């Protein structure tokens, strides 16, 4: 992966509070569900040095699997499985999500614990699961679908959930919802830009034009069909201003011989945010 250093520090007070509250619940937690965005399976995955409850069994849930480039994302699934992680993929865009694999994996993790209880004449315990993930990874949508009713606020922006809440599900699982959390310092510019492209970082943190150009470069390198079908160009011009002019003319953001650069940049970001753009994965396993 590209490890260019960047100077971005991102650690709002509610995230520090979240870490503290999670640590206070540690003895109650049996399993961790870590949600990652299938379009950025590396950038959205918490790194070990910044991770939470590493001593707990963990299931990595690839959300937004319907939006990713499956050929590329599946390389990451194999990679994480090779490290010994349990991995489950989910399409959160449907109301009828099949959670049977996730429930089976969770029950399998807890099998020895439940067997010991049964030998003592005790019934199976409710499995307490912490749901963890970066902002805008689909965590609240996942919880609402799993619980079967709207109990968690949703929103296509970071910072919607603010408290820790235990929630009952229709299975033998209790979920602990938590606010989206990011690590204190993002050291890789590639990671920061990928997070921004998928709305995990608030738009004002990085220059919007820098994020938009990053997105266009990803399309130019890997998905020229998107440039053609969405932006009327076969490839990016060496002078990015000319490419902006083409898009500006297409969307009516062109005046006096020049594109409205902010409007064009916002348009590019909104195409991803609105999920018009599909079949993309920005993290490349072989990079």
SERO-4910 file (N, C-alpha, C, O; in steps of 0.05 Angstrom, whole numbers):
BEGIN
 pado doro    nc1    nc2    nc3   cac1   cac2   cac3    cc1    cc2    cc3    oc1    oc2    oc3
  Unk    A     17    -24      0      0      0      0     17     25      0     40     25      9
  Unk    A      6     47    -11     20     72    -11     21     83     18      0     87     30
  Unk    A     45     88     28     48     97     56     58    126     58     72    133     77
  Unk    A     51    143     38     59    171     40     48    183     66     25    178     74
  Unk    A     65    197     79     58    209    105     39    233    101     42    248     82
  Unk    A     21    236    119      4    259    119      1    269    147      9    255    166
  Unk    A    -10    292    151     -9    305    177    -37    307    189    -42    324    206
  Unk    A    -54    289    182    -82    291    190    -86    279    218    -80    255    222
  Unk    A    -95    295    236   -102    285    263   -132    288    266   -144    309    261
  Unk    A   -145    266    273   -174    264    274   -182    249    299   -182    225    300
  Unk    A   -190    264    319   -197    251    344   -216    268    361   -209    277    382
  Unk    A   -240    271    351   -260    287    366   -265    275    394   -260    251    398
  Unk    A   -274    292    412   -278    283    440   -296    259    443   -291    242    460
  Unk    A   -317    257    426   -336    234    429   -323    208    422   -331    187    432
  Unk    A   -302    208    405   -288    183    399   -270    175    422   -268    151    428
  Unk    A   -257    194    435   -242    187    459   -260    175    481   -253    156    494
  Unk    A   -283    188    484   -303    178    503   -312    150    496   -316    133    514
  Unk    A   -316    145    470   -325    118    461   -305     97    469   -313     76    480
  Unk    A   -280    102    465   -259     82    473   -261     76    503   -259     53    511
  Unk    A   -264     97    518   -265     94    547   -289     78    555   -287     60    572
  Unk    A   -313     84    543   -337     69    550   -336     40    542   -345     22    556
  Unk    A   -324     35    519   -321      7    509   -303     -8    528   -309    -31    535
  Unk    A   -281      4    537   -263    -10    556   -277    -16    582   -271    -37    594
  Unk    A   -295      1    590   -311     -4    615   -330    -28    612   -337    -40    631
  Unk    A   -338    -34    587   -356    -56    581   -341    -82    574   -354   -102    569
  Unk    A   -315    -81    575   -299   -104    564   -307   -131    576   -309   -150    561
  Unk    A   -311   -132    602   -317   -158    615   -343   -170    605   -348   -194    607
  Unk    A   -361   -153    596   -388   -162    587   -387   -172    558   -405   -187    549
  Unk    A   -367   -163    542   -367   -168    513   -355   -195    507   -333   -202    516
  Unk    A   -369   -211    491   -360   -238    483   -346   -238    456   -326   -251    452
  Unk    A   -357   -222    437   -348   -222    409   -348   -194    399   -364   -177    408
  Unk    A   -331   -188    380   -331   -162    367   -338   -166    337   -326   -182    324
  Unk    A   -358   -150    328   -363   -148    300   -350   -123    290   -357   -101    298
  Unk    A   -330   -126    273   -317   -102    261   -326    -99    232   -321   -116    215
  Unk    A   -340    -77    227   -350    -71    200   -330    -56    184   -319    -36    194
  Unk    A   -325    -65    160   -307    -50    141   -322    -46    115   -340    -62    108
  Unk    A   -316    -24    102   -328    -17     76   -315    -35     54   -291    -33     51
  Unk    A   -331    -51     41   -319    -69     21   -305    -55     -2   -290    -67    -17
  Unk    A   -310    -29     -5   -297    -14    -27   -269     -4    -18   -252      2    -35
  Unk    A   -264     -4      8   -238      4     19   -231    -15     42   -230     -6     65
  Unk    A   -226    -40     36   -223    -61     57   -198    -57     74   -197    -68     96
  Unk    A   -178    -43     64   -155    -37     80   -158    -10     95   -153     -9    119
  Unk    A   -166     10     81   -168     37     93   -188     38    115   -184     53    134
  Unk    A   -210     23    113   -231     24    134   -227      4    156   -243      3    175
  Unk    A   -206    -12    154   -200    -33    175   -182    -20    197   -162     -8    190
  Unk    A   -191    -23    222   -174    -13    243   -148    -28    244   -148    -53    244
  Unk    A   -126    -14    246   -100    -27    248    -94    -36    276   -104    -24    295
  Unk    A    -78    -56    279    -74    -69    306    -65    -49    327    -74    -50    350
  Unk    A    -48    -30    319    -38    -11    339    -60      7    350    -57     19    371
  Unk    A    -81     10    335   -103     28    343   -128     12    349   -150     24    353
  Unk    A   -126    -14    351   -150    -30    353   -161    -31    381   -148    -23    400
  Unk    A   -185    -41    383   -200    -43    409   -207    -72    415   -216    -86    397
  Unk    A   -202    -80    439   -210   -107    449   -197   -129    431   -211   -147    422
  Unk    A   -171   -127    426   -158   -146    409   -159   -174    421   -156   -194    406
  Unk    A   -164   -176    447   -165   -203    460   -191   -217    456   -194   -240    464
  Unk    A   -211   -204    444   -237   -216    440   -239   -228    412   -228   -218    393
  Unk    A   -254   -251    409   -259   -262    383   -272   -241    365   -288   -225    374
  Unk    A   -265   -242    339   -273   -220    321   -284   -231    295   -273   -250    284
  Unk    A   -306   -220    286   -316   -225    259   -314   -200    243   -324   -179    251
  Unk    A   -301   -201    220   -299   -178    202   -323   -179    183   -325   -199    168
  Unk    A   -339   -159    183   -363   -158    166   -358   -137    143   -354   -114    149
  Unk    A   -357   -147    119   -354   -129     95   -381   -118     88   -398   -133     77
  Unk    A   -386    -93     95   -411    -80     87   -409    -68     59   -387    -66     48
  Unk    A   -432    -61     48   -433    -48     21   -420    -66      0   -408    -57    -19
  Unk    A   -423    -92      4   -411   -111    -14   -423   -109    -42   -410   -116    -62
  Unk    A   -448    -99    -43   -461    -96    -69   -449    -73    -85   -454    -71   -109
  Unk    A   -434    -56    -72   -423    -32    -86   -394    -36    -94   -382    -20   -109
  Unk    A   -381    -58    -85   -352    -61    -90   -346    -76   -116   -364    -88   -129
  Unk    A   -321    -75   -123   -310    -91   -145   -303   -118   -132   -282   -120   -119
  Unk    A   -320   -137   -136   -317   -163   -122   -291   -177   -127   -280   -190   -109
  Unk    A   -281   -175   -152   -256   -188   -158   -233   -178   -140   -217   -193   -130
  Unk    A   -233   -151   -136   -212   -139   -120   -217   -143    -90   -199   -150    -74
  Unk    A   -242   -139    -82   -249   -142    -54   -245   -170    -44   -237   -175    -21
  Unk    A   -251   -190    -61   -248   -218    -52   -219   -225    -46   -213   -243    -31
  Unk    A   -200   -210    -59   -172   -214    -52   -167   -207    -23   -151   -220     -9
  Unk    A   -180   -186    -14   -177   -177     14   -191   -197     33   -180   -202     55
  Unk    A   -213   -208     25   -227   -228     41   -208   -252     46   -205   -261     69
  Unk    A   -196   -261     24   -177   -284     27   -153   -276     45   -144   -293     60
  Unk    A   -144   -252     42   -122   -242     58   -129   -243     88   -114   -253    104
  Unk    A   -152   -232     95   -160   -231    123   -166   -259    134   -159   -266    157
  Unk    A   -178   -275    117   -182   -303    126   -156   -318    130   -153   -334    148
  Unk    A   -136   -311    113   -109   -323    116    -96   -315    142    -79   -329    152
  Unk    A   -104   -292    153    -94   -283    179   -109   -296    203   -103   -291    226
  Unk    A   -129   -312    196   -145   -326    216   -171   -312    224   -184   -321    243
  Unk    A   -179   -291    210   -204   -277    217   -228   -292    204   -225   -303    183
  Unk    A   -250   -290    217   -276   -298    206   -286   -274    190   -286   -252    200
  Unk    A   -295   -279    165   -304   -257    148   -332   -264    137   -337   -286    128
  Unk    A   -350   -244    139   -377   -246    128   -382   -222    111   -375   -200    118
  Unk    A   -395   -225     87   -402   -203     70   -432   -198     72   -448   -216     75
  Unk    A   -439   -172     70   -468   -164     72   -474   -142     52   -459   -124     48
  Unk    A   -498   -145     40   -509   -124     23   -531   -110     40   -552   -122     45
  Unk    A   -525    -86     49   -544    -72     67   -566    -57     53   -582    -44     66
  Unk    A   -566    -58     26   -585    -42     11   -613    -55     11   -632    -42      3
  Unk    A   -615    -80     19   -640    -94     19   -651    -97     47   -636    -97     67
  Unk    A   -677    -98     49   -690   -101     76   -690   -130     85   -693   -136    109
  Unk    A   -685   -149     67   -686   -177     73   -658   -189     73   -652   -207     56
  Unk    A   -642   -180     92   -615   -190     93   -614   -218    107   -628   -222    127
  Unk    A   -599   -236     95   -596   -262    107   -573   -262    127   -549   -261    120
  Unk    A   -580   -262    153   -560   -261    174   -552   -289    183   -537   -291    203
  Unk    A   -561   -310    170   -557   -337    180   -527   -343    182   -518   -356    202
  Unk    A   -511   -336    162   -482   -342    163   -469   -328    187   -453   -340    201
  Unk    A   -476   -302    191   -464   -287    213   -472   -300    240   -455   -302    257
  Unk    A   -497   -307    243   -506   -320    268   -492   -346    272   -484   -352    294
  Unk    A   -489   -362    251   -476   -388    253   -447   -385    261   -436   -400    278
  Unk    A   -433   -365    248   -405   -360    255   -403   -352    284   -384   -360    298
  Unk    A   -421   -335    293   -420   -325    321   -425   -348    340   -411   -351    361
  Unk    A   -445   -365    334   -450   -388    352   -427   -407    352   -421   -420    373
  Unk    A   -413   -410    329   -390   -428    328   -368   -418    346   -354   -433    359
  Unk    A   -363   -391    346   -343   -379    363   -349   -385    392   -331   -389    408
  Unk    A   -374   -384    399   -382   -387    427   -389   -416    435   -398   -421    457
  Unk    A   -384   -435    417   -393   -463    421   -381   -474    447   -396   -487    462
  Unk    A   -355   -471    451   -343   -484    475   -353   -471    501   -357   -485    521
  Unk    A   -358   -445    500   -369   -431    524   -397   -442    530   -404   -447    553
  Unk    A   -414   -445    509   -441   -455    514   -441   -484    523   -457   -492    540
  Unk    A   -423   -500    512   -421   -528    521   -414   -531    550   -425   -548    564
  Unk    A   -395   -514    559   -388   -515    587   -412   -507    605   -416   -519    626
  Unk    A   -427   -488    596   -451   -480    612   -471   -503    612   -483   -508    633
  Unk    A   -475   -515    589   -494   -537    588   -487   -560    606   -504   -573    618
  Unk    A   -461   -566    608   -451   -588    625   -457   -582    655   -461   -600    671
  Unk    A   -459   -556    661   -466   -548    689   -496   -545    693   -505   -537    714
  Unk    A   -511   -552    672   -540   -550    674   -550   -522    669   -574   -516    675
  Unk    A   -533   -505    658   -542   -478    652   -550   -475    623   -540   -490    606
  Unk    A   -569   -458    618   -578   -453    590   -557   -436    576   -540   -424    588
  Unk    A   -559   -436    549   -541   -419    534   -543   -390    542   -564   -380    548
  Unk    A   -520   -377    544   -520   -349    551   -526   -332    527   -520   -340    504
  Unk    A   -537   -308    531   -539   -289    510   -511   -280    502   -495   -273    519
  Unk    A   -506   -280    477   -479   -272    467   -479   -242    464   -495   -230    450
  Unk    A   -460   -229    477   -458   -200    477   -437   -191    457   -413   -199    460
  Unk    A   -446   -176    437   -428   -169    415   -425   -139    413   -445   -124    412
  Unk    A   -400   -130    412   -394   -102    406   -394    -98    376   -380   -112    362
  Unk    A   -409    -78    367   -408    -71    338   -390    -47    335   -396    -25    346
  Unk    A   -369    -50    319   -348    -30    317   -343    -23    288   -345    -41    271
  Unk    A   -337      2    282   -331      9    255   -326     39    252   -333     54    269
  Unk    A   -314     46    230   -309     74    224   -335     88    218   -355     75    212
  Unk    A   -336    115    218   -361    129    210   -369    122    182   -353    118    164
  Unk    A   -396    121    178   -408    117    152   -402     90    139   -402     88    114
  Unk    A   -396     70    155   -391     43    144   -417     27    142   -417      5    132
  Unk    A   -439     38    151   -465     24    150   -472     11    176   -489     -7    176
  Unk    A   -459     19    198   -463      6    223   -492      8    234   -503    -12    242
  Unk    A   -503     32    233   -530     35    243   -551     20    225   -570      9    236
  Unk    A   -547     20    199   -564      5    181   -562    -25    187   -583    -38    189
  Unk    A   -538    -34    191   -534    -62    199   -549    -69    224   -563    -90    226
  Unk    A   -547    -52    245   -560    -58    270   -590    -58    267   -603    -75    277
  Unk    A   -601    -38    253   -630    -37    249   -640    -62    235   -661    -72    242
  Unk    A   -626    -71    215   -634    -95    200   -632   -120    218   -650   -137    218
  Unk    A   -611   -121    234   -606   -145    251   -627   -146    274   -637   -167    281
  Unk    A   -632   -122    286   -651   -121    308   -680   -125    297   -697   -136    311
  Unk    A   -685   -115    273   -711   -118    261   -729    -94    264   -753    -95    258
  Unk    A   -718    -72    274   -733    -47    276   -713    -24    278   -689    -28    283
  Unk    A   -723      0    274   -705     24    274   -698     32    302   -714     46    316
  Unk    A   -675     23    311   -666     30    338   -641     47    338   -633     58    358
  Unk    A   -628     48    315   -603     64    312   -607     85    290   -618     79    269
  Unk    A   -598    109    296   -600    131    276   -582    124    252   -560    114    255
  Unk    A   -592    130    228   -576    126    204   -572    153    190   -587    172    194
  Unk    A   -550    154    175   -545    178    160   -519    175    144   -500    163    154
  Unk    A   -519    185    119   -496    181    102   -476    203    107   -467    217     89
  Unk    A   -468    204    133   -448    223    141   -436    213    168   -449    198    182
  Unk    A   -411    221    174   -399    212    199   -412    226    223   -422    249    221
  Unk    A   -411    213    246   -419    225    271   -449    224    278   -458    242    292
  Unk    A   -464    205    268   -492    203    274   -498    190    301   -513    201    317
  Unk    A   -485    167    306   -489    154    331   -470    166    352   -447    171    346
  Unk    A   -479    171    377   -463    184    397   -461    170    423   -446    178    441
  Unk    A   -477    148    428   -477    135    454   -473    105    451   -476     94    429
  Unk    A   -467     92    473   -466     63    474   -493     52    484   -504     61    504
  Unk    A   -505     33    469   -531     22    476   -532     -8    471   -524    -17    450
  Unk    A   -541    -23    491   -545    -52    487   -572    -57    474   -592    -45    482
  Unk    A   -573    -74    453   -598    -78    438   -603   -108    435   -585   -123    428
  Unk    A   -628   -115    439   -636   -143    435   -642   -149    406   -651   -131    391
  Unk    A   -636   -173    397   -641   -181    370   -661   -205    371   -668   -214    392
  Unk    A   -669   -214    347   -687   -237    346   -672   -264    350   -685   -285    353
  Unk    A   -646   -263    352   -630   -287    357   -620   -286    386   -629   -269    402
  Unk    A   -601   -303    392   -590   -304    419   -567   -285    422   -547   -291    436
  Unk    A   -569   -262    410   -547   -243    409   -556   -215    418   -577   -205    409
  Unk    A   -541   -203    436   -544   -175    444   -523   -159    430   -499   -166    430
  Unk    A   -531   -136    419   -512   -119    405   -506    -94    422   -524    -82    433
  Unk    A   -481    -86    423   -473    -61    435   -466    -42    413   -445    -44    401
  Unk    A   -484    -23    408   -479     -3    388   -458     17    398   -457     22    422
  Unk    A   -442     28    380   -422     48    388   -419     69    366   -424     62    343
  Unk    A   -411     93    372   -406    113    351   -384    104    333   -366     89    341
  Unk    A   -384    113    308   -362    108    290   -336    118    302   -336    140    313
  Unk    A   -315    103    298   -289    111    311   -267    110    291   -265     91    275
  Unk    A   -249    130    292   -225    130    276   -201    132    294   -203    140    317
  Unk    A   -178    124    284   -153    124    299   -143    153    303   -150    170    287
  Unk    A   -127    158    323   -119    185    330   -105    200    307   -110    224    303
  Unk    A    -88    186    292    -73    200    271    -73    182    246    -66    159    247
  Unk    A    -80    194    223    -79    180    198    -53    186    184    -49    208    175
  Unk    A    -35    166    184     -8    171    174     -5    168    144     14    178    133
  Unk    A    -23    154    131    -22    150    103    -41    168     88    -65    168     93
  Unk    A    -30    183     69    -47    201     53    -67    185     36    -90    193     33
  Unk    A    -58    162     26    -76    145     10   -100    136     27   -123    137     17
  Unk    A    -95    128     52   -117    120     69   -136    143     75   -160    140     73
  Unk    A   -124    166     81   -141    190     87   -158    197     63   -182    204     67
  Unk    A   -147    197     39   -163    204     16   -184    183     10   -207    190      2
  Unk    A   -178    157     14   -198    136     10   -221    140     30   -244    137     23
  Unk    A   -215    145     55   -235    150     75   -253    174     68   -277    173     71
  Unk    A   -240    195     58   -255    219     51   -273    213     27   -296    222     26
  Unk    A   -263    197      8   -279    191    -16   -304    176     -9   -324    178    -23
  Unk    A   -303    160     13   -327    144     21   -342    157     44   -358    144     58
  Unk    A   -336    183     49   -351    199     69   -347    190     98   -364    194    115
  Unk    A   -324    177    103   -318    169    131   -306    192    146   -306    192    171
  Unk    A   -295    211    132   -284    235    144   -300    259    135   -307    261    111
  Unk    A   -306    277    153   -322    301    145   -308    316    123   -284    318    122
  Unk    A   -324    327    105   -314    339     80   -295    362     86   -277    368     69
  Unk    A   -298    376    109   -281    399    113   -253    391    123   -236    409    125
  Unk    A   -248    366    129   -222    358    139   -201    359    117   -178    368    122
  Unk    A   -207    351     93   -189    351     71   -200    369     49   -224    372     46
  Unk    A   -183    382     33   -193    399     11   -210    382     -8   -201    361    -17
  Unk    A   -234    391    -14   -253    375    -30   -242    370    -58   -247    348    -69
  Unk    A   -227    389    -70   -216    384    -97   -195    362    -96   -193    347   -116
  Unk    A   -180    361    -75   -159    340    -73   -172    312    -71   -162    293    -84
  Unk    A   -194    310    -57   -208    285    -54   -221    277    -81   -219    254    -90
  Unk    A   -233    297    -94   -246    291   -120   -225    283   -141   -231    264   -157
  Unk    A   -202    296   -142   -182    288   -161   -171    260   -155   -166    244   -173
  Unk    A   -169    253   -129   -162    226   -121   -181    206   -132   -173    185   -142
  Unk    A   -207    212   -130   -228    194   -141   -225    191   -171   -226    169   -182
  Unk    A   -222    213   -185   -219    212   -214   -194    196   -222   -195    181   -242
  Unk    A   -172    199   -207   -148    183   -213   -153    153   -209   -142    137   -224
  Unk    A   -169    146   -189   -175    118   -185   -191    107   -209   -186     85   -219
  Unk    A   -210    123   -219   -225    115   -242   -207    112   -266   -209     94   -282
  Unk    A   -189    132   -269   -171    132   -292   -152    108   -292   -146     96   -313
  Unk    A   -144     99   -268   -125     77   -266   -139     50   -268   -128     31   -279
  Unk    A   -164     48   -258   -177     22   -256   -205     20   -269   -213     -2   -275
  Unk    A   -218     42   -272   -246     41   -281   -252     62   -302   -269     80   -298
  Unk    A   -239     60   -325   -243     80   -346   -272     80   -356   -281    100   -367
  Unk    A   -286     57   -353   -314     56   -361   -331     76   -345   -351     87   -356
  Unk    A   -323     82   -321   -338    102   -305   -333    130   -316   -351    146   -317
  Unk    A   -308    136   -323   -302    162   -335   -319    166   -360   -329    188   -365
  Unk    A   -321    145   -376   -336    147   -401   -366    150   -396   -378    168   -408
  Unk    A   -378    133   -379   -407    133   -376   -417    155   -359   -440    164   -362
  Unk    A   -401    165   -340   -411    185   -321   -400    213   -328   -413    233   -322
  Unk    A   -376    215   -340   -364    241   -343   -355    248   -371   -340    268   -376
  Unk    A   -364    233   -391   -360    239   -419   -330    242   -427   -323    259   -443
  Unk    A   -313    225   -416   -285    226   -424   -274    197   -424   -282    181   -407
  Unk    A   -255    192   -441   -243    166   -443   -221    163   -422   -217    141   -412
  Unk    A   -207    185   -415   -187    184   -395   -182    213   -385   -191    232   -398
  Unk    A   -169    216   -363   -163    242   -352   -143    256   -370   -124    244   -380
  Unk    A   -147    282   -373   -128    299   -387   -104    303   -369   -107    304   -344
  Unk    A    -80    306   -381    -57    312   -364    -60    338   -349    -50    341   -326
  Unk    A    -75    356   -360    -83    381   -346   -110    376   -334   -130    376   -348
  Unk    A   -111    371   -307   -136    363   -294   -157    385   -297   -181    379   -296
  Unk    A   -149    410   -302   -168    431   -306   -185    426   -330   -209    431   -330
  Unk    A   -173    415   -351   -189    409   -375   -210    387   -370   -232    388   -381
  Unk    A   -202    368   -353   -222    347   -346   -244    359   -329   -268    352   -333
  Unk    A   -238    377   -312   -258    391   -296   -277    407   -315   -301    409   -310
  Unk    A   -265    419   -335   -282    435   -354   -302    417   -368   -325    425   -373
  Unk    A   -293    393   -376   -311    374   -389   -335    367   -371   -358    367   -379
  Unk    A   -328    360   -346   -349    353   -326   -367    377   -321   -391    375   -319
  Unk    A   -354    401   -318   -370    425   -312   -390    431   -334   -413    439   -328
  Unk    A   -382    427   -359   -401    431   -381   -424    411   -380   -447    418   -386
  Unk    A   -417    387   -373   -438    366   -371   -459    372   -350   -483    366   -355
  Unk    A   -451    383   -328   -470    386   -305   -479    415   -303   -493    422   -283
  Unk    A   -472    432   -322   -481    460   -320   -465    476   -300   -476    495   -288
  Unk    A   -440    469   -295   -424    484   -276   -400    496   -291   -377    492   -283
  Unk    A   -406    509   -313   -385    521   -330   -393    548   -339   -415    552   -350
  Unk    A   -376    568   -333   -384    596   -340   -359    612   -345   -338    609   -332
  Unk    A   -361    629   -365   -339    647   -373   -313    631   -378   -291    639   -371
  Unk    A   -317    608   -392   -294    592   -400   -280    577   -378   -257    568   -382
  Unk    A   -293    573   -356   -281    559   -333   -301    544   -317   -324    554   -313
  Unk    A   -294    520   -308   -312    504   -291   -313    516   -263   -295    529   -254
  Unk    A   -336    512   -251   -339    518   -222   -327    494   -207   -340    474   -203
  Unk    A   -301    497   -199   -286    474   -189   -299    461   -164   -299    437   -161
  Unk    A   -309    478   -147   -321    467   -123   -346    451   -129   -350    429   -118
  Unk    A   -363    461   -147   -387    447   -154   -380    420   -168   -393    400   -163
  Unk    A   -360    421   -185   -352    396   -199   -342    376   -179   -349    352   -180
  Unk    A   -325    385   -160   -314    367   -140   -337    355   -123   -336    331   -117
  Unk    A   -356    372   -115   -378    362    -99   -395    342   -114   -404    322   -103
  Unk    A   -398    347   -140   -413    328   -157   -399    301   -158   -413    280   -156
  Unk    A   -373    301   -160   -358    275   -161   -361    260   -135   -365    236   -135
  Unk    A   -359    274   -113   -362    261    -87   -391    251    -83   -395    229    -73
  Unk    A   -410    267    -92   -438    260    -88   -446    235   -104   -463    220    -96
  Unk    A   -433    231   -127   -438    207   -143   -432    181   -127   -445    161   -130
  Unk    A   -411    182   -111   -404    160    -93   -423    159    -69   -433    138    -62
  Unk    A   -427    182    -57   -444    183    -33   -472    173    -38   -484    160    -21
  Unk    A   -483    180    -62   -510    172    -69   -511    143    -79   -533    133    -85
  Unk    A   -488    130    -81   -485    103    -89   -493     98   -119   -501     77   -127
  Unk    A   -491    120   -134   -494    117   -163   -471    101   -175   -475     85   -194
  Unk    A   -447    105   -164   -423     91   -174   -421     64   -160   -420     63   -135
  Unk    A   -420     43   -175   -419     16   -164   -394      1   -176   -381     11   -194
  Unk    A   -389    -22   -164   -367    -39   -174   -340    -26   -173   -324    -28   -191
  Unk    A   -335    -12   -150   -309      0   -146   -296     -9   -120   -309    -13   -100
  Unk    A   -270    -13   -121   -254    -19    -97   -228     -3   -100   -213     -8   -118
  Unk    A   -224     16    -82   -201     34    -84   -176     22    -72   -154     27    -82
  Unk    A   -178      5    -51   -155     -9    -40   -148    -33    -58   -165    -49    -63
  Unk    A   -124    -34    -67   -115    -56    -84    -96    -74    -69    -76    -64    -58
  Unk    A   -101    -99    -68    -85   -117    -52    -57   -119    -62    -38   -124    -47
  Unk    A    -53   -115    -88    -26   -119   -100    -10    -93   -101     13    -93   -110
  Unk    A    -23    -70    -92     -8    -45    -92     13    -44    -71     27    -24    -68
***
